[in-house]
Each structure stands twice: as structure tokens, then as C-alpha cells.
Amino acid sequence: MRILVACEFSGIVRDAFIAKGHDAMSCDLRDTERPGPHYKGDIFNILYADWDLVIAHPPCDNLCVSGARWFKAKKEDGRQQASIDFFMKFTRLSCKWAIENPIGIMSNIYRKPDQIIQPWEYGHGETKATCLWLNSLPLLMPTNIVDGREQRVHKMSQSPNRAKDRARTFQGIAEAMANQWG
């Protein structure tokens, strides 16, 4: 399958699909952290190519509830609407797709997610509720439920890399996507 992992700089999801024999590419405005097929640039330059599956991780800064205290300013200056419009472009793709985002306003603006997953369902002893909106894909089934559920991602201290560190997909989730959707 030809798979595009949109808005992914880490290469984690891309590499999980490559490990299963798929032709996968990541795309982000930033360089990839792992060597591999990666398009650095505007996603819309390649989004409408002939992909079998697109897994999108649109930026959540203006959409997720953790930033709700700044929603008024983000509405007034147009950032929130721009983020909504960006998210919605993925919903209009004709191929199979999954859109990943934290709990936020898209549940009301677009529709409820098909599924909410947690890292502890995929071998990581942490909590980070993650919504999945799916098109022509099955729900992601848990692969390794573990104890020790900690809010490590939520409790990360302020740093220049905090946003990047919070944005990385957990390896167990990436492998479940590749095994179940690939």
C-alpha cells in the first residue's frame, strides 16, 4: 500500500508501516527525526497524489481542550478557524484515512471521533487520550494493556521541545496501526 503520514516529523508511524513492507512517506514542515522517506514542505503539495491510506496528525494547538483558555484570542485572530479548515481538508479525501488529535472542539464541529485510544492499551504505561476519526478503517484494537498509568505527557515541564515531545506517536500505537490497517 502507498501510505502518507501527514504532519509527522518523528517518522515513527511511517517506519512502522515500512517495517511491514508498505511504501510509506511522512510529511511535515520540519525535517524528519529518523532517516527515511520524508517530504519537508506543504502537505497540500502531495496530499492529493494516489495514496491508499492517509494518516493525518493535524496540529492541535488551536483545537484541543488543553488550550481552551486561549480559544477567545485564537477565534478573534483566525488561528482557530484556520486549524479547523486544515483538519477538515483531510475528511474530504477519497482514500482510506485516519485523523488523530487530542480531545477538543472537532468532536462538536465535525463529529464525535470513532474511537478514543490510550497509550496503556498499546504497551505504554501512560495516559494520553487520543481521538481517531476513521474513514473505511476498522477501530484500532488494543494490543498490550499495561498497568502503571501515568500522565507523563501531560506533566511535561516547559521547554523549547515540549510541543514536539508531546506530539510524538507512541511506538505501540504506530505498530498497531501498521499491523491492523496495513
N, C-alpha and C positions, 0 to 999 in steps of 0.2 A: 504494500500500500504506500501511496505518497501522502506523507503527513507533514503538516505545518504546525509548529508550536509557536503561536503568536504571543508576542510580548514576553519572551523568555530569554533572559541573559545568562542564566545559570547553565543551560544545556542538560539539566537533569532529566526532564521529560523526553527531550529529543533523544538523548543517549539510551534511555530505557527502550524506546521503540527501535533504535538502530540495533541494539543488542538482540532484539527479536527478529532481525532480518528485514526491517522496513526501511524505506527511503524517507528519512525524516530530516527536517530542517527547522532550526529555530530562527526567530526574527525578533530584533529589538533595536531601539535607538542606540543602545550601548553595545560594546564588544561582548562576546561570549566569554564566560569564565573558563570553559573547557574547550579544547580544540575540537572542531567538528564542523559540519555544515551549518553555517550561520549567515543570515543576511542582516547586515547592520544598515538600518535605514527605515524609511516609512513603510509600515506594513501594507499600506494600500498599493504600493508598487508591485507586490507579489501576491496579495490575498486572493485575487480572482483568477489565479492560474488553475490548472487542473488538479486540485487536491482531492484525495479520497476522504480525508479527515482533517479538520482544523480544531486544535485545542487552544483556546484563547484565554489569556490571563490579563485582561484589560486592567490598567492602573485603577486602584480602588480609592486613591486619596480623596476623591470628591464624592464617593458613593457609599462608603462603608460607615456603619454606625459609630465606629471608634472616632470618627472625625465630625460627629454631629454638631458639636459646639461651634464649628466653623461654617456650618451649612448656610447661614444667612449671608455671610460675606461671599461665599462661593456661588450662591444663587445670583447675587447682585452683580458680580463681575463676570458672570457667564461660564466660569470654570465647571460648575456642576452640570449645566446643560451640555457643554462640550463633551464631558465624560459620559453622559447618558447617550448622546448621539454616537459616540465611539463604540460603546458597548452594543448598541442596537444594530450597528452595521454587521456584526457577527451573526445576529439572529436571522439575517436575510440571505445567508449563504445557502446554496442548493446542495452542498455535500453534507456528510455527517459532520456534526460539530458538538463540542462541549465548551461551555464558558464557565470559568472558575472565578469566584470572587467571594470575599467575606460577606457576612450578613450585612445587609444595607438596604438602600432605597429601591434597588431594582426589583425586589420582591413585590413592591407596590406599583412601581411604574411600568414594569414589563409583565412579570407574572411570578408566582412563587417558584422557587427552584424545584427541580425534580428530586433533588437529594441534598442533604447536608451531611458531610463526612467529617471525621475526626482523625488526626494522625494516629491515635491509640488503636484505631481499628486496622492499622496497616503496619504495626510493629514499632511504633514510636511512642514512648510513654509521655505524651504531651497532649494538651488540648489546643485546638485552633479550629473552631467551627468554620467549615468551608462549604459554600454553596456551589452546586453544579446544576447548570441548565443544560439539558441534553436534547439533541435532535438526532433521531434514528440510532441511538446508542442505548444499551441496557444500563440499568443502575450499576454502580460500582459496588461489587460485593466485598465485604471485609476479608482480609487475608490473614491477619495475625493480631488478634485482640490481646493487648497487654495491659498490665497494671501500672501503677506509678504515674498517674495522670497529673502532670504539672503544667502550669501556664507559663512556660519559659518564653514563648514568643511574645506574649502579652506583656511580660515583665522586663523585656529587654531595656537596658538603660539607653539614654540618649547618646547617640554617637553619629559621626558622619556616614557610617554604613548601616545604620539601623533600618532604614527603609528597604535596602537591598537584602539584608539578613532576614527580615520579616517576609520578604516576597518569595524566597526560595521554596520550591515544592519539596516535600519530604520524599526521600528515596522510595520508601514503601508504597506511597501513593502513586508515584511515577511508574513503578513496576506493575502495580495493579492495573493502571490504565493500559500499559503496553500488553499485558497478558490478557486482559478482558476485552479491550477494544481493538486490539491489533489483529 
